[in-house]
Each structure stands twice: as C-alpha cells, then as structure tokens.
Amino acid sequence: MEKTYVLIVSETGSEQHVIEKLLMIDEIKEVNRVWGAYDVVVKVV
C-alpha cells in the first residue's frame, strides 16, 4: 500500500479547524499538528 505525506502551512490559529476538516476525508488516516516550518502533517493512504 502506498502512502503519501502532505505538509501544510496554515494561518495562525486555524490549525485545529484544518485538522478537523482533513479528518472528514476517508483516505486520510493520520493528521498531526507540528511546530516548525509546517503546521500540519497528513498521512494519506
């Protein structure tokens, strides 16, 4: 099974909203909030 990781930069304060919307997509198996150059890392299967 192939996996893809998507790195997301979002507006400050919108990270939780972005995560909630992403988790509604069936192909997205994991979403993690991170600190640094990116705000969210998404695992798509």
CHARMM internal coordinates of N, CA and C (Angstrom, degrees):
IC EDIT
DIST 1 N 1 CA 1.4365
DIST 1 CA 1 C 1.5297
ANGL 1 N 1 CA 1 C 108.53
DIST 1 C 2 N 1.3108
ANGL 1 CA 1 C 2 N 116.00
DIHE 1 N 1 CA 1 C 2 N 130.50
DIST 2 N 2 CA 1.4581
ANGL 1 C 2 N 2 CA 120.76
DIHE 1 CA 1 C 2 N 2 CA 179.43
DIST 2 CA 2 C 1.5176
ANGL 2 N 2 CA 2 C 110.97
DIHE 1 C 2 N 2 CA 2 C -82.78
DIST 2 C 3 N 1.3147
ANGL 2 CA 2 C 3 N 115.48
DIHE 2 N 2 CA 2 C 3 N 148.20
DIST 3 N 3 CA 1.4619
ANGL 2 C 3 N 3 CA 121.74
DIHE 2 CA 2 C 3 N 3 CA 177.59
DIST 3 CA 3 C 1.5212
ANGL 3 N 3 CA 3 C 108.18
DIHE 2 C 3 N 3 CA 3 C -126.38
DIST 3 C 4 N 1.2966
ANGL 3 CA 3 C 4 N 115.23
DIHE 3 N 3 CA 3 C 4 N 147.33
DIST 4 N 4 CA 1.4579
ANGL 3 C 4 N 4 CA 121.64
DIHE 3 CA 3 C 4 N 4 CA 174.49
DIST 4 CA 4 C 1.5184
ANGL 4 N 4 CA 4 C 107.79
DIHE 3 C 4 N 4 CA 4 C -130.30
DIST 4 C 5 N 1.3012
ANGL 4 CA 4 C 5 N 115.94
DIHE 4 N 4 CA 4 C 5 N 139.47
DIST 5 N 5 CA 1.4591
ANGL 4 C 5 N 5 CA 120.95
DIHE 4 CA 4 C 5 N 5 CA 175.15
DIST 5 CA 5 C 1.5193
ANGL 5 N 5 CA 5 C 108.48
DIHE 4 C 5 N 5 CA 5 C -111.55
DIST 5 C 6 N 1.3188
ANGL 5 CA 5 C 6 N 116.31
DIHE 5 N 5 CA 5 C 6 N 133.18
DIST 6 N 6 CA 1.4562
ANGL 5 C 6 N 6 CA 122.52
DIHE 5 CA 5 C 6 N 6 CA 179.24
DIST 6 CA 6 C 1.5254
ANGL 6 N 6 CA 6 C 107.52
DIHE 5 C 6 N 6 CA 6 C -115.77
DIST 6 C 7 N 1.3184
ANGL 6 CA 6 C 7 N 115.96
DIHE 6 N 6 CA 6 C 7 N 128.60
DIST 7 N 7 CA 1.4632
ANGL 6 C 7 N 7 CA 122.13
DIHE 6 CA 6 C 7 N 7 CA 179.26
DIST 7 CA 7 C 1.5211
ANGL 7 N 7 CA 7 C 107.78
DIHE 6 C 7 N 7 CA 7 C -103.59
DIST 7 C 8 N 1.3230
ANGL 7 CA 7 C 8 N 116.41
DIHE 7 N 7 CA 7 C 8 N 127.49
DIST 8 N 8 CA 1.4618
ANGL 7 C 8 N 8 CA 121.36
DIHE 7 CA 7 C 8 N 8 CA -172.73
DIST 8 CA 8 C 1.5267
ANGL 8 N 8 CA 8 C 110.63
DIHE 7 C 8 N 8 CA 8 C -121.11
DIST 8 C 9 N 1.3221
ANGL 8 CA 8 C 9 N 114.92
DIHE 8 N 8 CA 8 C 9 N 136.04
DIST 9 N 9 CA 1.4659
ANGL 8 C 9 N 9 CA 122.27
DIHE 8 CA 8 C 9 N 9 CA 169.40
DIST 9 CA 9 C 1.5181
ANGL 9 N 9 CA 9 C 105.56
DIHE 8 C 9 N 9 CA 9 C -108.33
DIST 9 C 10 N 1.3274
ANGL 9 CA 9 C 10 N 117.35
DIHE 9 N 9 CA 9 C 10 N 123.96
DIST 10 N 10 CA 1.4677
ANGL 9 C 10 N 10 CA 120.86
DIHE 9 CA 9 C 10 N 10 CA -178.28
DIST 10 CA 10 C 1.5239
ANGL 10 N 10 CA 10 C 110.01
DIHE 9 C 10 N 10 CA 10 C -120.87
DIST 10 C 11 N 1.3184
ANGL 10 CA 10 C 11 N 115.17
DIHE 10 N 10 CA 10 C 11 N 168.50
DIST 11 N 11 CA 1.4595
ANGL 10 C 11 N 11 CA 119.91
DIHE 10 CA 10 C 11 N 11 CA 177.07
DIST 11 CA 11 C 1.5291
ANGL 11 N 11 CA 11 C 109.12
DIHE 10 C 11 N 11 CA 11 C -67.33
DIST 11 C 12 N 1.2953
ANGL 11 CA 11 C 12 N 115.93
DIHE 11 N 11 CA 11 C 12 N 144.11
DIST 12 N 12 CA 1.4587
ANGL 11 C 12 N 12 CA 121.30
DIHE 11 CA 11 C 12 N 12 CA 179.06
DIST 12 CA 12 C 1.5287
ANGL 12 N 12 CA 12 C 110.22
DIHE 11 C 12 N 12 CA 12 C -55.96
DIST 12 C 13 N 1.3295
ANGL 12 CA 12 C 13 N 115.46
DIHE 12 N 12 CA 12 C 13 N 128.53
DIST 13 N 13 CA 1.4581
ANGL 12 C 13 N 13 CA 121.20
DIHE 12 CA 12 C 13 N 13 CA 179.24
DIST 13 CA 13 C 1.5157
ANGL 13 N 13 CA 13 C 114.81
DIHE 12 C 13 N 13 CA 13 C 91.27
DIST 13 C 14 N 1.3343
ANGL 13 CA 13 C 14 N 118.12
DIHE 13 N 13 CA 13 C 14 N -9.91
DIST 14 N 14 CA 1.4695
ANGL 13 C 14 N 14 CA 120.30
DIHE 13 CA 13 C 14 N 14 CA -177.83
DIST 14 CA 14 C 1.5260
ANGL 14 N 14 CA 14 C 112.80
DIHE 13 C 14 N 14 CA 14 C -101.03
DIST 14 C 15 N 1.3155
ANGL 14 CA 14 C 15 N 117.85
DIHE 14 N 14 CA 14 C 15 N 3.39
DIST 15 N 15 CA 1.4598
ANGL 14 C 15 N 15 CA 121.13
DIHE 14 CA 14 C 15 N 15 CA -174.07
DIST 15 CA 15 C 1.5245
ANGL 15 N 15 CA 15 C 112.81
DIHE 14 C 15 N 15 CA 15 C -58.07
DIST 15 C 16 N 1.3131
ANGL 15 CA 15 C 16 N 118.02
DIHE 15 N 15 CA 15 C 16 N -45.80
DIST 16 N 16 CA 1.4700
ANGL 15 C 16 N 16 CA 120.80
DIHE 15 CA 15 C 16 N 16 CA -177.87
DIST 16 CA 16 C 1.5206
ANGL 16 N 16 CA 16 C 111.03
DIHE 15 C 16 N 16 CA 16 C -63.70
DIST 16 C 17 N 1.3143
ANGL 16 CA 16 C 17 N 117.58
DIHE 16 N 16 CA 16 C 17 N -40.42
DIST 17 N 17 CA 1.4696
ANGL 16 C 17 N 17 CA 121.74
DIHE 16 CA 16 C 17 N 17 CA 178.27
DIST 17 CA 17 C 1.5303
ANGL 17 N 17 CA 17 C 109.96
DIHE 16 C 17 N 17 CA 17 C -63.24
DIST 17 C 18 N 1.3182
ANGL 17 CA 17 C 18 N 116.93
DIHE 17 N 17 CA 17 C 18 N -42.99
DIST 18 N 18 CA 1.4692
ANGL 17 C 18 N 18 CA 121.60
DIHE 17 CA 17 C 18 N 18 CA 178.33
DIST 18 CA 18 C 1.5248
ANGL 18 N 18 CA 18 C 109.63
DIHE 17 C 18 N 18 CA 18 C -61.46
DIST 18 C 19 N 1.3236
ANGL 18 CA 18 C 19 N 117.41
DIHE 18 N 18 CA 18 C 19 N -45.35
DIST 19 N 19 CA 1.4648
ANGL 18 C 19 N 19 CA 121.66
DIHE 18 CA 18 C 19 N 19 CA -179.88
DIST 19 CA 19 C 1.5239
ANGL 19 N 19 CA 19 C 110.93
DIHE 18 C 19 N 19 CA 19 C -61.50
DIST 19 C 20 N 1.3127
ANGL 19 CA 19 C 20 N 117.68
DIHE 19 N 19 CA 19 C 20 N -45.20
DIST 20 N 20 CA 1.4681
ANGL 19 C 20 N 20 CA 121.16
DIHE 19 CA 19 C 20 N 20 CA -179.91
DIST 20 CA 20 C 1.5211
ANGL 20 N 20 CA 20 C 111.31
DIHE 19 C 20 N 20 CA 20 C -60.58
DIST 20 C 21 N 1.3203
ANGL 20 CA 20 C 21 N 117.86
DIHE 20 N 20 CA 20 C 21 N -42.23
DIST 21 N 21 CA 1.4676
ANGL 20 C 21 N 21 CA 121.38
DIHE 20 CA 20 C 21 N 21 CA 179.53
DIST 21 CA 21 C 1.5243
ANGL 21 N 21 CA 21 C 111.06
DIHE 20 C 21 N 21 CA 21 C -67.44
DIST 21 C 22 N 1.3199
ANGL 21 CA 21 C 22 N 117.24
DIHE 21 N 21 CA 21 C 22 N -40.95
DIST 22 N 22 CA 1.4590
ANGL 21 C 22 N 22 CA 120.63
DIHE 21 CA 21 C 22 N 22 CA 179.94
DIST 22 CA 22 C 1.5249
ANGL 22 N 22 CA 22 C 111.52
DIHE 21 C 22 N 22 CA 22 C -63.55
DIST 22 C 23 N 1.3168
ANGL 22 CA 22 C 23 N 117.39
DIHE 22 N 22 CA 22 C 23 N -38.21
DIST 23 N 23 CA 1.4657
ANGL 22 C 23 N 23 CA 120.93
DIHE 22 CA 22 C 23 N 23 CA -178.85
DIST 23 CA 23 C 1.5249
ANGL 23 N 23 CA 23 C 113.07
DIHE 22 C 23 N 23 CA 23 C -67.54
DIST 23 C 24 N 1.3175
ANGL 23 CA 23 C 24 N 117.89
DIHE 23 N 23 CA 23 C 24 N -12.11
DIST 24 N 24 CA 1.4681
ANGL 23 C 24 N 24 CA 121.65
DIHE 23 CA 23 C 24 N 24 CA 176.52
DIST 24 CA 24 C 1.5310
ANGL 24 N 24 CA 24 C 111.83
DIHE 23 C 24 N 24 CA 24 C -78.78
DIST 24 C 25 N 1.3187
ANGL 24 CA 24 C 25 N 117.92
DIHE 24 N 24 CA 24 C 25 N -11.91
DIST 25 N 25 CA 1.4633
ANGL 24 C 25 N 25 CA 122.89
DIHE 24 CA 24 C 25 N 25 CA -178.23
DIST 25 CA 25 C 1.5279
ANGL 25 N 25 CA 25 C 108.65
DIHE 24 C 25 N 25 CA 25 C -89.81
DIST 25 C 26 N 1.3331
ANGL 25 CA 25 C 26 N 117.09
DIHE 25 N 25 CA 25 C 26 N 123.94
DIST 26 N 26 CA 1.4704
ANGL 25 C 26 N 26 CA 122.12
DIHE 25 CA 25 C 26 N 26 CA -174.93
DIST 26 CA 26 C 1.5260
ANGL 26 N 26 CA 26 C 113.76
DIHE 25 C 26 N 26 CA 26 C -58.26
DIST 26 C 27 N 1.3164
ANGL 26 CA 26 C 27 N 118.00
DIHE 26 N 26 CA 26 C 27 N -38.01
DIST 27 N 27 CA 1.4652
ANGL 26 C 27 N 27 CA 121.31
DIHE 26 CA 26 C 27 N 27 CA -175.72
DIST 27 CA 27 C 1.5279
ANGL 27 N 27 CA 27 C 112.97
DIHE 26 C 27 N 27 CA 27 C -73.31
DIST 27 C 28 N 1.3009
ANGL 27 CA 27 C 28 N 116.90
DIHE 27 N 27 CA 27 C 28 N -14.49
DIST 28 N 28 CA 1.4638
ANGL 27 C 28 N 28 CA 120.31
DIHE 27 CA 27 C 28 N 28 CA 179.55
DIST 28 CA 28 C 1.5211
ANGL 28 N 28 CA 28 C 108.58
DIHE 27 C 28 N 28 CA 28 C -87.11
DIST 28 C 29 N 1.3168
ANGL 28 CA 28 C 29 N 115.31
DIHE 28 N 28 CA 28 C 29 N 119.26
DIST 29 N 29 CA 1.4620
ANGL 28 C 29 N 29 CA 121.20
DIHE 28 CA 28 C 29 N 29 CA -174.62
DIST 29 CA 29 C 1.5188
ANGL 29 N 29 CA 29 C 113.44
DIHE 28 C 29 N 29 CA 29 C -101.46
DIST 29 C 30 N 1.3232
ANGL 29 CA 29 C 30 N 117.15
DIHE 29 N 29 CA 29 C 30 N -21.17
DIST 30 N 30 CA 1.4604
ANGL 29 C 30 N 30 CA 119.32
DIHE 29 CA 29 C 30 N 30 CA -176.61
DIST 30 CA 30 C 1.5259
ANGL 30 N 30 CA 30 C 109.14
DIHE 29 C 30 N 30 CA 30 C -154.88
DIST 30 C 31 N 1.3153
ANGL 30 CA 30 C 31 N 116.38
DIHE 30 N 30 CA 30 C 31 N 136.72
DIST 31 N 31 CA 1.4626
ANGL 30 C 31 N 31 CA 122.22
DIHE 30 CA 30 C 31 N 31 CA 176.98
DIST 31 CA 31 C 1.5248
ANGL 31 N 31 CA 31 C 107.27
DIHE 30 C 31 N 31 CA 31 C -134.60
DIST 31 C 32 N 1.3237
ANGL 31 CA 31 C 32 N 116.25
DIHE 31 N 31 CA 31 C 32 N 128.31
DIST 32 N 32 CA 1.4630
ANGL 31 C 32 N 32 CA 120.99
DIHE 31 CA 31 C 32 N 32 CA -179.23
DIST 32 CA 32 C 1.5158
ANGL 32 N 32 CA 32 C 110.64
DIHE 31 C 32 N 32 CA 32 C -128.53
DIST 32 C 33 N 1.3161
ANGL 32 CA 32 C 33 N 115.73
DIHE 32 N 32 CA 32 C 33 N 133.94
DIST 33 N 33 CA 1.4547
ANGL 32 C 33 N 33 CA 120.58
DIHE 32 CA 32 C 33 N 33 CA 173.31
DIST 33 CA 33 C 1.5171
ANGL 33 N 33 CA 33 C 107.32
DIHE 32 C 33 N 33 CA 33 C -84.86
DIST 33 C 34 N 1.3266
ANGL 33 CA 33 C 34 N 115.83
DIHE 33 N 33 CA 33 C 34 N 132.73
DIST 34 N 34 CA 1.4590
ANGL 33 C 34 N 34 CA 121.35
DIHE 33 CA 33 C 34 N 34 CA -179.00
DIST 34 CA 34 C 1.5253
ANGL 34 N 34 CA 34 C 109.33
DIHE 33 C 34 N 34 CA 34 C -131.06
DIST 34 C 35 N 1.3139
ANGL 34 CA 34 C 35 N 115.91
DIHE 34 N 34 CA 34 C 35 N 165.67
DIST 35 N 35 CA 1.4591
ANGL 34 C 35 N 35 CA 121.59
DIHE 34 CA 34 C 35 N 35 CA 177.86
DIST 35 CA 35 C 1.5114
ANGL 35 N 35 CA 35 C 107.93
DIHE 34 C 35 N 35 CA 35 C -118.61
DIST 35 C 36 N 1.3117
ANGL 35 CA 35 C 36 N 115.85
DIHE 35 N 35 CA 35 C 36 N 139.23
DIST 36 N 36 CA 1.4592
ANGL 35 C 36 N 36 CA 121.66
DIHE 35 CA 35 C 36 N 36 CA -179.46
DIST 36 CA 36 C 1.5167
ANGL 36 N 36 CA 36 C 108.98
DIHE 35 C 36 N 36 CA 36 C 137.22
DIST 36 C 37 N 1.3142
ANGL 36 CA 36 C 37 N 115.94
DIHE 36 N 36 CA 36 C 37 N -141.73
DIST 37 N 37 CA 1.4667
ANGL 36 C 37 N 37 CA 121.05
DIHE 36 CA 36 C 37 N 37 CA -177.61
DIST 37 CA 37 C 1.5273
ANGL 37 N 37 CA 37 C 112.19
DIHE 36 C 37 N 37 CA 37 C -64.63
DIST 37 C 38 N 1.3297
ANGL 37 CA 37 C 38 N 117.26
DIHE 37 N 37 CA 37 C 38 N -28.43
DIST 38 N 38 CA 1.4623
ANGL 37 C 38 N 38 CA 122.43
DIHE 37 CA 37 C 38 N 38 CA -179.62
DIST 38 CA 38 C 1.5206
ANGL 38 N 38 CA 38 C 109.32
DIHE 37 C 38 N 38 CA 38 C -119.61
DIST 38 C 39 N 1.3363
ANGL 38 CA 38 C 39 N 115.98
DIHE 38 N 38 CA 38 C 39 N 159.52
DIST 39 N 39 CA 1.4628
ANGL 38 C 39 N 39 CA 121.16
DIHE 38 CA 38 C 39 N 39 CA -178.49
DIST 39 CA 39 C 1.5236
ANGL 39 N 39 CA 39 C 113.03
DIHE 38 C 39 N 39 CA 39 C -104.42
DIST 39 C 40 N 1.3440
ANGL 39 CA 39 C 40 N 116.29
DIHE 39 N 39 CA 39 C 40 N -30.68
DIST 40 N 40 CA 1.4624
ANGL 39 C 40 N 40 CA 121.22
DIHE 39 CA 39 C 40 N 40 CA -175.82
DIST 40 CA 40 C 1.5260
ANGL 40 N 40 CA 40 C 108.49
DIHE 39 C 40 N 40 CA 40 C -140.30
DIST 40 C 41 N 1.3371
ANGL 40 CA 40 C 41 N 116.86
DIHE 40 N 40 CA 40 C 41 N 137.69
DIST 41 N 41 CA 1.4594
ANGL 40 C 41 N 41 CA 122.91
DIHE 40 CA 40 C 41 N 41 CA 172.79
DIST 41 CA 41 C 1.5197
ANGL 41 N 41 CA 41 C 107.01
DIHE 40 C 41 N 41 CA 41 C -116.63
DIST 41 C 42 N 1.3366
ANGL 41 CA 41 C 42 N 116.07
DIHE 41 N 41 CA 41 C 42 N 128.24
DIST 42 N 42 CA 1.4592
ANGL 41 C 42 N 42 CA 122.17
DIHE 41 CA 41 C 42 N 42 CA -175.49
DIST 42 CA 42 C 1.5253
ANGL 42 N 42 CA 42 C 109.17
DIHE 41 C 42 N 42 CA 42 C -117.81
DIST 42 C 43 N 1.3353
ANGL 42 CA 42 C 43 N 116.55
DIHE 42 N 42 CA 42 C 43 N 132.99
DIST 43 N 43 CA 1.4665
ANGL 42 C 43 N 43 CA 122.19
DIHE 42 CA 42 C 43 N 43 CA 174.94
DIST 43 CA 43 C 1.5233
ANGL 43 N 43 CA 43 C 107.65
DIHE 42 C 43 N 43 CA 43 C -104.01
DIST 43 C 44 N 1.3292
ANGL 43 CA 43 C 44 N 115.62
DIHE 43 N 43 CA 43 C 44 N 119.89
DIST 44 N 44 CA 1.4623
ANGL 43 C 44 N 44 CA 121.88
DIHE 43 CA 43 C 44 N 44 CA -179.37
DIST 44 CA 44 C 1.5217
ANGL 44 N 44 CA 44 C 108.15
DIHE 43 C 44 N 44 CA 44 C -111.54
DIST 44 C 45 N 1.3332
ANGL 44 CA 44 C 45 N 116.59
DIHE 44 N 44 CA 44 C 45 N 130.91
DIST 45 N 45 CA 1.4679
ANGL 44 C 45 N 45 CA 121.50
DIHE 44 CA 44 C 45 N 45 CA 178.99
DIST 45 CA 45 C 1.5075
ANGL 45 N 45 CA 45 C 108.21
DIHE 44 C 45 N 45 CA 45 C -123.18
END
COOR INIT
IC SEED 1 N 1 CA 1 C
IC BUILD
